[in-house]
Amino acid sequence: MTTAGNFRTTAARVACDVSIAGVPWPAYKVIALVLGAVVALVVGVATATAAQAVLAGAAIGTLTWVALSAYCSTCR
C-alpha cells in the first residue's frame, strides 16, 4: 500500500533522476559534470593552458554540484 507521502517522494525522485547505462543519477550531478567539462574546454581553448582549464572546470563543477545539491535537498 502506498501512502500519498511515499508517492510524492517517489515521483520527485523519478523526475530528478537521469539513467546512465541503467544506473539512476541525480540530475544535478550530471548537470555539474557537463558544465565543468564545458568550462574546462572553453578556458582551455581560450588560454591554451591546461592548468587554468582544469582549475576553472573543477571550480565551476564543484560550485554547481554543491549549489544544486542544496537546492534539490530543500525541494524534497
Residue, then its C-alpha position, 0 to 999 in steps of 0.5 A: m500500500t502506498t501512502a500519498g507521502n511515499f508517492r510524492t517522494t517517489a515521483a520527485r525522485v523519478a523526475c530528478d533522476v537521469s539513467i546512465a547505462g541503467v544506473p539512476w543519477p541525480a540530475y544535478k550531478v550530471i548537470a555539474l559534470v557537463l558544465g565543468a567539462v564545458v568550462a574546462l574546454v572553453v578556458g582551455v581553448a581560450t588560454a591554451t593552458a591546461a592548468q587554468a582549464v582544469l582549475a576553472g572546470a573543477a571550480i565551476g563543477t564543484l560550485t554547481w554540484v554543491a549549489l544544486s545539491a542544496y537546492c534539490s535537498t530543500c525541494r524534497 
